[in-house]
Amino acid sequence: MSIIVNLDVMMAKRKMSLNELSILIDITPANLSILKTGKAKAVRFSTLEAICKALDCQPGDILEFREED
């Protein structure tokens, strides 16, 4: 996959657990885990916005594009 999800990195920087973030952004821990592990096929802008607000970061801090070799 060429889109890398760095949600776990941002959560660690903010010392926030999966459960804490899921409560803050009103999403189930299971769905947040799917996103965190990079298994999600899509993410809603509203979810991305909520994550950025909760973690005080930019979308580019969470999502990264890498060329596949």
Predicted model as a PDB file, atoms N, CA, C, CB and O in Angstrom, pLDDT in the B-factor column:
MODEL        1                                                                  
ATOM      1  N   MET A   1       0.848  -1.187   0.000  1.00 59.00           N  
ATOM      2  CA  MET A   1       0.000   0.000   0.000  1.00 59.00           C  
ATOM      3  C   MET A   1       0.883   1.237   0.000  1.00 59.00           C  
ATOM      4  CB  MET A   1      -0.959   0.006   1.222  1.00 59.00           C  
ATOM      5  O   MET A   1       1.883   1.279   0.717  1.00 59.00           O  
ATOM      6  N   SER A   2       0.538   2.228  -0.779  1.00 88.00           N  
ATOM      7  CA  SER A   2       1.371   3.420  -0.885  1.00 88.00           C  
ATOM      8  C   SER A   2       0.950   4.538   0.067  1.00 88.00           C  
ATOM      9  CB  SER A   2       1.342   3.929  -2.296  1.00 88.00           C  
ATOM     10  O   SER A   2       1.668   5.529   0.202  1.00 88.00           O  
ATOM     11  N   ILE A   3      -0.194   4.399   0.726  1.00 92.00           N  
ATOM     12  CA  ILE A   3      -0.593   5.351   1.765  1.00 92.00           C  
ATOM     13  C   ILE A   3      -0.278   4.714   3.112  1.00 92.00           C  
ATOM     14  CB  ILE A   3      -2.123   5.732   1.653  1.00 92.00           C  
ATOM     15  O   ILE A   3      -0.807   3.655   3.450  1.00 92.00           O  
ATOM     16  N   ILE A   4       0.576   5.360   3.864  1.00 94.00           N  
ATOM     17  CA  ILE A   4       0.994   4.865   5.174  1.00 94.00           C  
ATOM     18  C   ILE A   4       0.249   5.650   6.252  1.00 94.00           C  
ATOM     19  CB  ILE A   4       2.545   4.991   5.358  1.00 94.00           C  
ATOM     20  O   ILE A   4       0.178   6.878   6.200  1.00 94.00           O  
ATOM     21  N   VAL A   5      -0.303   4.936   7.223  1.00 95.00           N  
ATOM     22  CA  VAL A   5      -1.028   5.562   8.324  1.00 95.00           C  
ATOM     23  C   VAL A   5      -0.103   5.614   9.535  1.00 95.00           C  
ATOM     24  CB  VAL A   5      -2.348   4.786   8.654  1.00 95.00           C  
ATOM     25  O   VAL A   5       0.321   4.580  10.050  1.00 95.00           O  
ATOM     26  N   ASN A   6       0.200   6.822   9.978  1.00 96.00           N  
ATOM     27  CA  ASN A   6       1.093   7.034  11.127  1.00 96.00           C  
ATOM     28  C   ASN A   6       0.322   7.426  12.384  1.00 96.00           C  
ATOM     29  CB  ASN A   6       2.125   8.113  10.800  1.00 96.00           C  
ATOM     30  O   ASN A   6       0.832   8.155  13.234  1.00 96.00           O  
ATOM     31  N   LEU A   7      -0.899   6.940  12.492  1.00 96.00           N  
ATOM     32  CA  LEU A   7      -1.740   7.287  13.642  1.00 96.00           C  
ATOM     33  C   LEU A   7      -1.105   6.817  14.946  1.00 96.00           C  
ATOM     34  CB  LEU A   7      -3.140   6.673  13.488  1.00 96.00           C  
ATOM     35  O   LEU A   7      -1.152   7.529  15.949  1.00 96.00           O  
ATOM     36  N   ASP A   8      -0.518   5.636  14.943  1.00 95.00           N  
ATOM     37  CA  ASP A   8       0.101   5.127  16.169  1.00 95.00           C  
ATOM     38  C   ASP A   8       1.260   6.010  16.636  1.00 95.00           C  
ATOM     39  CB  ASP A   8       0.596   3.701  15.949  1.00 95.00           C  
ATOM     40  O   ASP A   8       1.488   6.162  17.836  1.00 95.00           O  
ATOM     41  N   VAL A   9       1.983   6.588  15.685  1.00 96.00           N  
ATOM     42  CA  VAL A   9       3.096   7.486  16.025  1.00 96.00           C  
ATOM     43  C   VAL A   9       2.562   8.740  16.714  1.00 96.00           C  
ATOM     44  CB  VAL A   9       3.905   7.871  14.754  1.00 96.00           C  
ATOM     45  O   VAL A   9       3.089   9.159  17.745  1.00 96.00           O  
ATOM     46  N   MET A  10       1.516   9.339  16.143  1.00 97.00           N  
ATOM     47  CA  MET A  10       0.944  10.552  16.734  1.00 97.00           C  
ATOM     48  C   MET A  10       0.312  10.268  18.087  1.00 97.00           C  
ATOM     49  CB  MET A  10      -0.095  11.162  15.796  1.00 97.00           C  
ATOM     50  O   MET A  10       0.407  11.087  19.001  1.00 97.00           O  
ATOM     51  N   MET A  11      -0.328   9.120  18.221  1.00 97.00           N  
ATOM     52  CA  MET A  11      -0.922   8.758  19.512  1.00 97.00           C  
ATOM     53  C   MET A  11       0.172   8.600  20.568  1.00 97.00           C  
ATOM     54  CB  MET A  11      -1.748   7.449  19.389  1.00 97.00           C  
ATOM     55  O   MET A  11      -0.002   9.028  21.709  1.00 97.00           O  
ATOM     56  N   ALA A  12       1.285   7.995  20.200  1.00 97.00           N  
ATOM     57  CA  ALA A  12       2.393   7.820  21.142  1.00 97.00           C  
ATOM     58  C   ALA A  12       2.988   9.173  21.533  1.00 97.00           C  
ATOM     59  CB  ALA A  12       3.484   6.914  20.532  1.00 97.00           C  
ATOM     60  O   ALA A  12       3.309   9.398  22.700  1.00 97.00           O  
ATOM     61  N   LYS A  13       3.136  10.076  20.554  1.00 97.00           N  
ATOM     62  CA  LYS A  13       3.667  11.415  20.852  1.00 97.00           C  
ATOM     63  C   LYS A  13       2.776  12.165  21.827  1.00 97.00           C  
ATOM     64  CB  LYS A  13       3.821  12.227  19.566  1.00 97.00           C  
ATOM     65  O   LYS A  13       3.262  12.925  22.663  1.00 97.00           O  
ATOM     66  N   ARG A  14       1.468  11.950  21.718  1.00 96.00           N  
ATOM     67  CA  ARG A  14       0.511  12.637  22.590  1.00 96.00           C  
ATOM     68  C   ARG A  14       0.175  11.824  23.836  1.00 96.00           C  
ATOM     69  CB  ARG A  14      -0.762  12.942  21.823  1.00 96.00           C  
ATOM     70  O   ARG A  14      -0.631  12.241  24.668  1.00 96.00           O  
ATOM     71  N   LYS A  15       0.812  10.647  23.949  1.00 97.00           N  
ATOM     72  CA  LYS A  15       0.575   9.744  25.089  1.00 97.00           C  
ATOM     73  C   LYS A  15      -0.926   9.451  25.256  1.00 97.00           C  
ATOM     74  CB  LYS A  15       1.144  10.365  26.396  1.00 97.00           C  
ATOM     75  O   LYS A  15      -1.478   9.545  26.353  1.00 97.00           O  
ATOM     76  N   MET A  16      -1.559   9.095  24.142  1.00 97.00           N  
ATOM     77  CA  MET A  16      -2.993   8.824  24.149  1.00 97.00           C  
ATOM     78  C   MET A  16      -3.239   7.379  23.724  1.00 97.00           C  
ATOM     79  CB  MET A  16      -3.748   9.807  23.213  1.00 97.00           C  
ATOM     80  O   MET A  16      -2.661   6.897  22.750  1.00 97.00           O  
ATOM     81  N   SER A  17      -4.090   6.709  24.457  1.00 97.00           N  
ATOM     82  CA  SER A  17      -4.408   5.321  24.135  1.00 97.00           C  
ATOM     83  C   SER A  17      -5.498   5.252  23.065  1.00 97.00           C  
ATOM     84  CB  SER A  17      -4.851   4.564  25.399  1.00 97.00           C  
ATOM     85  O   SER A  17      -6.181   6.236  22.784  1.00 97.00           O  
ATOM     86  N   LEU A  18      -5.638   4.085  22.487  1.00 97.00           N  
ATOM     87  CA  LEU A  18      -6.664   3.843  21.479  1.00 97.00           C  
ATOM     88  C   LEU A  18      -8.048   4.112  22.062  1.00 97.00           C  
ATOM     89  CB  LEU A  18      -6.575   2.397  20.948  1.00 97.00           C  
ATOM     90  O   LEU A  18      -8.886   4.744  21.419  1.00 97.00           O  
ATOM     91  N   ASN A  19      -8.281   3.638  23.266  1.00 97.00           N  
ATOM     92  CA  ASN A  19      -9.595   3.837  23.900  1.00 97.00           C  
ATOM     93  C   ASN A  19      -9.871   5.311  24.187  1.00 97.00           C  
ATOM     94  CB  ASN A  19      -9.680   3.036  25.201  1.00 97.00           C  
ATOM     95  O   ASN A  19     -10.987   5.786  23.976  1.00 97.00           O  
ATOM     96  N   GLU A  20      -8.869   6.029  24.663  1.00 97.00           N  
ATOM     97  CA  GLU A  20      -9.047   7.462  24.928  1.00 97.00           C  
ATOM     98  C   GLU A  20      -9.409   8.206  23.650  1.00 97.00           C  
ATOM     99  CB  GLU A  20      -7.770   8.061  25.545  1.00 97.00           C  
ATOM    100  O   GLU A  20     -10.342   9.009  23.635  1.00 97.00           O  
ATOM    101  N   LEU A  21      -8.667   7.937  22.578  1.00 98.00           N  
ATOM    102  CA  LEU A  21      -8.933   8.616  21.315  1.00 98.00           C  
ATOM    103  C   LEU A  21     -10.298   8.229  20.759  1.00 98.00           C  
ATOM    104  CB  LEU A  21      -7.843   8.292  20.298  1.00 98.00           C  
ATOM    105  O   LEU A  21     -11.018   9.081  20.239  1.00 98.00           O  
ATOM    106  N   SER A  22     -10.656   6.968  20.863  1.00 97.00           N  
ATOM    107  CA  SER A  22     -11.950   6.531  20.337  1.00 97.00           C  
ATOM    108  C   SER A  22     -13.104   7.238  21.051  1.00 97.00           C  
ATOM    109  CB  SER A  22     -12.097   5.009  20.479  1.00 97.00           C  
ATOM    110  O   SER A  22     -14.114   7.559  20.426  1.00 97.00           O  
ATOM    111  N   ILE A  23     -12.961   7.477  22.331  1.00 97.00           N  
ATOM    112  CA  ILE A  23     -13.996   8.200  23.086  1.00 97.00           C  
ATOM    113  C   ILE A  23     -14.043   9.661  22.647  1.00 97.00           C  
ATOM    114  CB  ILE A  23     -13.730   8.105  24.614  1.00 97.00           C  
ATOM    115  O   ILE A  23     -15.123  10.219  22.450  1.00 97.00           O  
ATOM    116  N   LEU A  24     -12.873  10.280  22.495  1.00 96.00           N  
ATOM    117  CA  LEU A  24     -12.813  11.689  22.104  1.00 96.00           C  
ATOM    118  C   LEU A  24     -13.426  11.949  20.734  1.00 96.00           C  
ATOM    119  CB  LEU A  24     -11.382  12.161  22.109  1.00 96.00           C  
ATOM    120  O   LEU A  24     -14.081  12.971  20.528  1.00 96.00           O  
ATOM    121  N   ILE A  25     -13.217  11.026  19.798  1.00 97.00           N  
ATOM    122  CA  ILE A  25     -13.701  11.261  18.437  1.00 97.00           C  
ATOM    123  C   ILE A  25     -14.988  10.499  18.129  1.00 97.00           C  
ATOM    124  CB  ILE A  25     -12.633  10.872  17.439  1.00 97.00           C  
ATOM    125  O   ILE A  25     -15.484  10.544  17.004  1.00 97.00           O  
ATOM    126  N   ASP A  26     -15.519   9.812  19.110  1.00 96.00           N  
ATOM    127  CA  ASP A  26     -16.802   9.101  18.981  1.00 96.00           C  
ATOM    128  C   ASP A  26     -16.776   8.077  17.842  1.00 96.00           C  
ATOM    129  CB  ASP A  26     -17.939  10.103  18.748  1.00 96.00           C  
ATOM    130  O   ASP A  26     -17.595   8.119  16.924  1.00 96.00           O  
ATOM    131  N   ILE A  27     -15.819   7.166  17.930  1.00 96.00           N  
ATOM    132  CA  ILE A  27     -15.704   6.061  16.985  1.00 96.00           C  
ATOM    133  C   ILE A  27     -15.385   4.811  17.804  1.00 96.00           C  
ATOM    134  CB  ILE A  27     -14.595   6.340  15.883  1.00 96.00           C  
ATOM    135  O   ILE A  27     -14.754   4.913  18.856  1.00 96.00           O  
ATOM    136  N   THR A  28     -15.804   3.652  17.347  1.00 97.00           N  
ATOM    137  CA  THR A  28     -15.547   2.445  18.131  1.00 97.00           C  
ATOM    138  C   THR A  28     -14.054   2.132  18.139  1.00 97.00           C  
ATOM    139  CB  THR A  28     -16.346   1.248  17.568  1.00 97.00           C  
ATOM    140  O   THR A  28     -13.355   2.407  17.163  1.00 97.00           O  
ATOM    141  N   PRO A  29     -13.570   1.563  19.229  1.00 97.00           N  
ATOM    142  CA  PRO A  29     -12.158   1.173  19.271  1.00 97.00           C  
ATOM    143  C   PRO A  29     -11.793   0.212  18.137  1.00 97.00           C  
ATOM    144  CB  PRO A  29     -11.834   0.530  20.615  1.00 97.00           C  
ATOM    145  O   PRO A  29     -10.680   0.264  17.615  1.00 97.00           O  
ATOM    146  N   ALA A  30     -12.721  -0.661  17.758  1.00 97.00           N  
ATOM    147  CA  ALA A  30     -12.456  -1.609  16.672  1.00 97.00           C  
ATOM    148  C   ALA A  30     -12.233  -0.884  15.348  1.00 97.00           C  
ATOM    149  CB  ALA A  30     -13.616  -2.604  16.536  1.00 97.00           C  
ATOM    150  O   ALA A  30     -11.302  -1.211  14.612  1.00 97.00           O  
ATOM    151  N   ASN A  31     -13.082   0.100  15.039  1.00 96.00           N  
ATOM    152  CA  ASN A  31     -12.922   0.852  13.788  1.00 96.00           C  
ATOM    153  C   ASN A  31     -11.659   1.703  13.805  1.00 96.00           C  
ATOM    154  CB  ASN A  31     -14.142   1.741  13.542  1.00 96.00           C  
ATOM    155  O   ASN A  31     -10.981   1.837  12.786  1.00 96.00           O  
ATOM    156  N   LEU A  32     -11.346   2.275  14.959  1.00 96.00           N  
ATOM    157  CA  LEU A  32     -10.122   3.065  15.072  1.00 96.00           C  
ATOM    158  C   LEU A  32      -8.894   2.172  14.912  1.00 96.00           C  
ATOM    159  CB  LEU A  32     -10.076   3.801  16.426  1.00 96.00           C  
ATOM    160  O   LEU A  32      -7.898   2.588  14.319  1.00 96.00           O  
ATOM    161  N   SER A  33      -8.958   0.973  15.425  1.00 96.00           N  
ATOM    162  CA  SER A  33      -7.860   0.023  15.289  1.00 96.00           C  
ATOM    163  C   SER A  33      -7.633  -0.349  13.825  1.00 96.00           C  
ATOM    164  CB  SER A  33      -8.139  -1.234  16.116  1.00 96.00           C  
ATOM    165  O   SER A  33      -6.491  -0.475  13.385  1.00 96.00           O  
ATOM    166  N   ILE A  34      -8.712  -0.522  13.076  1.00 96.00           N  
ATOM    167  CA  ILE A  34      -8.608  -0.824  11.640  1.00 96.00           C  
ATOM    168  C   ILE A  34      -7.886   0.309  10.927  1.00 96.00           C  
ATOM    169  CB  ILE A  34     -10.013  -1.046  11.015  1.00 96.00           C  
ATOM    170  O   ILE A  34      -7.034   0.071  10.070  1.00 96.00           O  
ATOM    171  N   LEU A  35      -8.227   1.527  11.281  1.00 95.00           N  
ATOM    172  CA  LEU A  35      -7.560   2.689  10.679  1.00 95.00           C  
ATOM    173  C   LEU A  35      -6.093   2.750  11.105  1.00 95.00           C  
ATOM    174  CB  LEU A  35      -8.284   3.996  11.076  1.00 95.00           C  
ATOM    175  O   LEU A  35      -5.209   2.987  10.282  1.00 95.00           O  
ATOM    176  N   LYS A  36      -5.846   2.537  12.387  1.00 94.00           N  
ATOM    177  CA  LYS A  36      -4.491   2.631  12.936  1.00 94.00           C  
ATOM    178  C   LYS A  36      -3.544   1.614  12.304  1.00 94.00           C  
ATOM    179  CB  LYS A  36      -4.525   2.432  14.445  1.00 94.00           C  
ATOM    180  O   LYS A  36      -2.371   1.915  12.081  1.00 94.00           O  
ATOM    181  N   THR A  37      -4.038   0.426  12.017  1.00 94.00           N  
ATOM    182  CA  THR A  37      -3.188  -0.629  11.463  1.00 94.00           C  
ATOM    183  C   THR A  37      -3.048  -0.535   9.949  1.00 94.00           C  
ATOM    184  CB  THR A  37      -3.741  -1.983  11.834  1.00 94.00           C  
ATOM    185  O   THR A  37      -2.344  -1.341   9.340  1.00 94.00           O  
ATOM    186  N   GLY A  38      -3.713   0.441   9.339  1.00 91.00           N  
ATOM    187  CA  GLY A  38      -3.603   0.622   7.898  1.00 91.00           C  
ATOM    188  C   GLY A  38      -4.478  -0.307   7.086  1.00 91.00           C  
ATOM    189  O   GLY A  38      -4.300  -0.421   5.873  1.00 91.00           O  
ATOM    190  N   LYS A  39      -5.423  -0.975   7.732  1.00 94.00           N  
ATOM    191  CA  LYS A  39      -6.298  -1.915   7.032  1.00 94.00           C  
ATOM    192  C   LYS A  39      -7.548  -1.256   6.465  1.00 94.00           C  
ATOM    193  CB  LYS A  39      -6.699  -3.026   7.963  1.00 94.00           C  
ATOM    194  O   LYS A  39      -8.304  -1.887   5.726  1.00 94.00           O  
ATOM    195  N   ALA A  40      -7.766   0.001   6.804  1.00 93.00           N  
ATOM    196  CA  ALA A  40      -8.946   0.717   6.301  1.00 93.00           C  
ATOM    197  C   ALA A  40      -8.768   1.034   4.824  1.00 93.00           C  
ATOM    198  CB  ALA A  40      -9.188   2.020   7.105  1.00 93.00           C  
ATOM    199  O   ALA A  40      -7.663   1.347   4.381  1.00 93.00           O  
ATOM    200  N   LYS A  41      -9.837   0.954   4.073  1.00 92.00           N  
ATOM    201  CA  LYS A  41      -9.810   1.276   2.646  1.00 92.00           C  
ATOM    202  C   LYS A  41     -10.116   2.749   2.399  1.00 92.00           C  
ATOM    203  CB  LYS A  41     -10.809   0.404   1.889  1.00 92.00           C  
ATOM    204  O   LYS A  41      -9.816   3.276   1.328  1.00 92.00           O  
ATOM    205  N   ALA A  42     -10.711   3.416   3.387  1.00 94.00           N  
ATOM    206  CA  ALA A  42     -11.084   4.822   3.250  1.00 94.00           C  
ATOM    207  C   ALA A  42     -11.209   5.433   4.636  1.00 94.00           C  
ATOM    208  CB  ALA A  42     -12.414   4.979   2.453  1.00 94.00           C  
ATOM    209  O   ALA A  42     -11.338   4.729   5.637  1.00 94.00           O  
ATOM    210  N   VAL A  43     -11.168   6.757   4.671  1.00 95.00           N  
ATOM    211  CA  VAL A  43     -11.407   7.484   5.915  1.00 95.00           C  
ATOM    212  C   VAL A  43     -12.228   8.725   5.572  1.00 95.00           C  
ATOM    213  CB  VAL A  43     -10.053   7.869   6.633  1.00 95.00           C  
ATOM    214  O   VAL A  43     -11.931   9.431   4.609  1.00 95.00           O  
ATOM    215  N   ARG A  44     -13.244   8.974   6.354  1.00 96.00           N  
ATOM    216  CA  ARG A  44     -14.071  10.165   6.134  1.00 96.00           C  
ATOM    217  C   ARG A  44     -13.314  11.402   6.578  1.00 96.00           C  
ATOM    218  CB  ARG A  44     -15.416  10.056   6.891  1.00 96.00           C  
ATOM    219  O   ARG A  44     -12.550  11.373   7.542  1.00 96.00           O  
ATOM    220  N   PHE A  45     -13.540  12.491   5.855  1.00 97.00           N  
ATOM    221  CA  PHE A  45     -12.907  13.751   6.249  1.00 97.00           C  
ATOM    222  C   PHE A  45     -13.332  14.158   7.650  1.00 97.00           C  
ATOM    223  CB  PHE A  45     -13.252  14.862   5.252  1.00 97.00           C  
ATOM    224  O   PHE A  45     -12.531  14.724   8.393  1.00 97.00           O  
ATOM    225  N   SER A  46     -14.573  13.882   8.028  1.00 97.00           N  
ATOM    226  CA  SER A  46     -15.040  14.245   9.365  1.00 97.00           C  
ATOM    227  C   SER A  46     -14.272  13.461  10.436  1.00 97.00           C  
ATOM    228  CB  SER A  46     -16.558  13.983   9.495  1.00 97.00           C  
ATOM    229  O   SER A  46     -13.976  13.999  11.503  1.00 97.00           O  
ATOM    230  N   THR A  47     -13.950  12.205  10.156  1.00 97.00           N  
ATOM    231  CA  THR A  47     -13.163  11.398  11.092  1.00 97.00           C  
ATOM    232  C   THR A  47     -11.737  11.919  11.161  1.00 97.00           C  
ATOM    233  CB  THR A  47     -13.170   9.912  10.677  1.00 97.00           C  
ATOM    234  O   THR A  47     -11.168  12.047  12.245  1.00 97.00           O  
ATOM    235  N   LEU A  48     -11.164  12.219  10.009  1.00 97.00           N  
ATOM    236  CA  LEU A  48      -9.808  12.762   9.958  1.00 97.00           C  
ATOM    237  C   LEU A  48      -9.730  14.096  10.695  1.00 97.00           C  
ATOM    238  CB  LEU A  48      -9.353  12.935   8.500  1.00 97.00           C  
ATOM    239  O   LEU A  48      -8.768  14.360  11.416  1.00 97.00           O  
ATOM    240  N   GLU A  49     -10.746  14.931  10.511  1.00 98.00           N  
ATOM    241  CA  GLU A  49     -10.792  16.211  11.212  1.00 98.00           C  
ATOM    242  C   GLU A  49     -10.854  16.013  12.719  1.00 98.00           C  
ATOM    243  CB  GLU A  49     -11.990  17.030  10.745  1.00 98.00           C  
ATOM    244  O   GLU A  49     -10.157  16.700  13.466  1.00 98.00           O  
ATOM    245  N   ALA A  50     -11.687  15.076  13.170  1.00 98.00           N  
ATOM    246  CA  ALA A  50     -11.816  14.807  14.604  1.00 98.00           C  
ATOM    247  C   ALA A  50     -10.503  14.286  15.189  1.00 98.00           C  
ATOM    248  CB  ALA A  50     -12.943  13.796  14.857  1.00 98.00           C  
ATOM    249  O   ALA A  50     -10.122  14.662  16.298  1.00 98.00           O  
ATOM    250  N   ILE A  51      -9.819  13.427  14.451  1.00 98.00           N  
ATOM    251  CA  ILE A  51      -8.531  12.901  14.906  1.00 98.00           C  
ATOM    252  C   ILE A  51      -7.515  14.032  15.018  1.00 98.00           C  
ATOM    253  CB  ILE A  51      -8.013  11.805  13.943  1.00 98.00           C  
ATOM    254  O   ILE A  51      -6.785  14.121  16.005  1.00 98.00           O  
ATOM    255  N   CYS A  52      -7.470  14.891  14.011  1.00 98.00           N  
ATOM    256  CA  CYS A  52      -6.523  16.013  14.025  1.00 98.00           C  
ATOM    257  C   CYS A  52      -6.798  16.965  15.182  1.00 98.00           C  
ATOM    258  CB  CYS A  52      -6.584  16.776  12.703  1.00 98.00           C  
ATOM    259  O   CYS A  52      -5.867  17.460  15.817  1.00 98.00           O  
ATOM    260  N   LYS A  53      -8.074  17.223  15.458  1.00 98.00           N  
ATOM    261  CA  LYS A  53      -8.421  18.086  16.603  1.00 98.00           C  
ATOM    262  C   LYS A  53      -7.988  17.444  17.905  1.00 98.00           C  
ATOM    263  CB  LYS A  53      -9.935  18.372  16.637  1.00 98.00           C  
ATOM    264  O   LYS A  53      -7.395  18.103  18.759  1.00 98.00           O  
ATOM    265  N   ALA A  54      -8.282  16.156  18.063  1.00 97.00           N  
ATOM    266  CA  ALA A  54      -7.977  15.458  19.321  1.00 97.00           C  
ATOM    267  C   ALA A  54      -6.469  15.341  19.549  1.00 97.00           C  
ATOM    268  CB  ALA A  54      -8.612  14.059  19.320  1.00 97.00           C  
ATOM    269  O   ALA A  54      -6.002  15.431  20.685  1.00 97.00           O  
ATOM    270  N   LEU A  55      -5.713  15.141  18.475  1.00 98.00           N  
ATOM    271  CA  LEU A  55      -4.261  14.957  18.601  1.00 98.00           C  
ATOM    272  C   LEU A  55      -3.470  16.237  18.337  1.00 98.00           C  
ATOM    273  CB  LEU A  55      -3.799  13.881  17.647  1.00 98.00           C  
ATOM    274  O   LEU A  55      -2.241  16.241  18.403  1.00 98.00           O  
ATOM    275  N   ASP A  56      -4.190  17.327  18.039  1.00 97.00           N  
ATOM    276  CA  ASP A  56      -3.554  18.618  17.744  1.00 97.00           C  
ATOM    277  C   ASP A  56      -2.463  18.445  16.686  1.00 97.00           C  
ATOM    278  CB  ASP A  56      -2.957  19.241  19.036  1.00 97.00           C  
ATOM    279  O   ASP A  56      -1.289  18.736  16.918  1.00 97.00           O  
ATOM    280  N   CYS A  57      -2.888  17.963  15.518  1.00 97.00           N  
ATOM    281  CA  CYS A  57      -1.939  17.718  14.439  1.00 97.00           C  
ATOM    282  C   CYS A  57      -2.579  18.019  13.089  1.00 97.00           C  
ATOM    283  CB  CYS A  57      -1.435  16.268  14.480  1.00 97.00           C  
ATOM    284  O   CYS A  57      -3.744  18.410  13.023  1.00 97.00           O  
ATOM    285  N   GLN A  58      -1.828  17.839  12.031  1.00 98.00           N  
ATOM    286  CA  GLN A  58      -2.293  18.043  10.665  1.00 98.00           C  
ATOM    287  C   GLN A  58      -2.531  16.683  10.004  1.00 98.00           C  
ATOM    288  CB  GLN A  58      -1.267  18.884   9.849  1.00 98.00           C  
ATOM    289  O   GLN A  58      -1.950  15.686  10.433  1.00 98.00           O  
ATOM    290  N   PRO A  59      -3.378  16.624   8.965  1.00 97.00           N  
ATOM    291  CA  PRO A  59      -3.602  15.348   8.265  1.00 97.00           C  
ATOM    292  C   PRO A  59      -2.299  14.708   7.767  1.00 97.00           C  
ATOM    293  CB  PRO A  59      -4.543  15.565   7.085  1.00 97.00           C  
ATOM    294  O   PRO A  59      -2.162  13.485   7.776  1.00 97.00           O  
ATOM    295  N   GLY A  60      -1.361  15.528   7.341  1.00 96.00           N  
ATOM    296  CA  GLY A  60      -0.074  15.014   6.874  1.00 96.00           C  
ATOM    297  C   GLY A  60       0.768  14.363   7.957  1.00 96.00           C  
ATOM    298  O   GLY A  60       1.699  13.616   7.657  1.00 96.00           O  
ATOM    299  N   ASP A  61       0.446  14.642   9.220  1.00 97.00           N  
ATOM    300  CA  ASP A  61       1.131  13.977  10.328  1.00 97.00           C  
ATOM    301  C   ASP A  61       0.642  12.538  10.476  1.00 97.00           C  
ATOM    302  CB  ASP A  61       0.914  14.752  11.642  1.00 97.00           C  
ATOM    303  O   ASP A  61       1.335  11.688  11.035  1.00 97.00           O  
ATOM    304  N   ILE A  62      -0.552  12.281   9.972  1.00 96.00           N  
ATOM    305  CA  ILE A  62      -1.184  10.964  10.128  1.00 96.00           C  
ATOM    306  C   ILE A  62      -1.068  10.123   8.862  1.00 96.00           C  
ATOM    307  CB  ILE A  62      -2.653  11.127  10.503  1.00 96.00           C  
ATOM    308  O   ILE A  62      -0.830   8.917   8.927  1.00 96.00           O  
ATOM    309  N   LEU A  63      -1.239  10.771   7.706  1.00 96.00           N  
ATOM    310  CA  LEU A  63      -1.211  10.057   6.425  1.00 96.00           C  
ATOM    311  C   LEU A  63       0.026  10.445   5.630  1.00 96.00           C  
ATOM    312  CB  LEU A  63      -2.483  10.351   5.607  1.00 96.00           C  
ATOM    313  O   LEU A  63       0.394  11.617   5.559  1.00 96.00           O  
ATOM    314  N   GLU A  64       0.656   9.450   5.037  1.00 95.00           N  
ATOM    315  CA  GLU A  64       1.875   9.671   4.275  1.00 95.00           C  
ATOM    316  C   GLU A  64       1.811   8.865   2.979  1.00 95.00           C  
ATOM    317  CB  GLU A  64       3.128   9.283   5.108  1.00 95.00           C  
ATOM    318  O   GLU A  64       1.351   7.723   2.979  1.00 95.00           O  
ATOM    319  N   PHE A  65       2.268   9.453   1.880  1.00 94.00           N  
ATOM    320  CA  PHE A  65       2.321   8.752   0.611  1.00 94.00           C  
ATOM    321  C   PHE A  65       3.749   8.302   0.339  1.00 94.00           C  
ATOM    322  CB  PHE A  65       1.802   9.645  -0.532  1.00 94.00           C  
ATOM    323  O   PHE A  65       4.690   9.088   0.445  1.00 94.00           O  
ATOM    324  N   ARG A  66       3.900   7.038  -0.010  1.00 90.00           N  
ATOM    325  CA  ARG A  66       5.208   6.493  -0.390  1.00 90.00           C  
ATOM    326  C   ARG A  66       5.065   5.753  -1.712  1.00 90.00           C  
ATOM    327  CB  ARG A  66       5.773   5.545   0.719  1.00 90.00           C  
ATOM    328  O   ARG A  66       4.135   4.967  -1.898  1.00 90.00           O  
ATOM    329  N   GLU A  67       5.985   6.007  -2.618  1.00 87.00           N  
ATOM    330  CA  GLU A  67       6.007   5.286  -3.884  1.00 87.00           C  
ATOM    331  C   GLU A  67       6.310   3.819  -3.621  1.00 87.00           C  
ATOM    332  CB  GLU A  67       7.049   5.898  -4.853  1.00 87.00           C  
ATOM    333  O   GLU A  67       7.175   3.489  -2.810  1.00 87.00           O  
ATOM    334  N   GLU A  68       5.594   2.943  -4.311  1.00 79.00           N  
ATOM    335  CA  GLU A  68       5.892   1.526  -4.211  1.00 79.00           C  
ATOM    336  C   GLU A  68       6.949   1.173  -5.231  1.00 79.00           C  
ATOM    337  CB  GLU A  68       4.628   0.674  -4.414  1.00 79.00           C  
ATOM    338  O   GLU A  68       6.913   1.646  -6.367  1.00 79.00           O  
ATOM    339  N   ASP A  69       7.890   0.340  -4.822  1.00 69.00           N  
ATOM    340  CA  ASP A  69       8.969  -0.069  -5.734  1.00 69.00           C  
ATOM    341  C   ASP A  69       8.540  -1.167  -6.665  1.00 69.00           C  
ATOM    342  CB  ASP A  69      10.175  -0.520  -4.955  1.00 69.00           C  
ATOM    343  O   ASP A  69       9.332  -1.620  -7.492  1.00 69.00           O  
TER     344      ASP A  69                                                      
ENDMDL                                                                          
END                                                                             
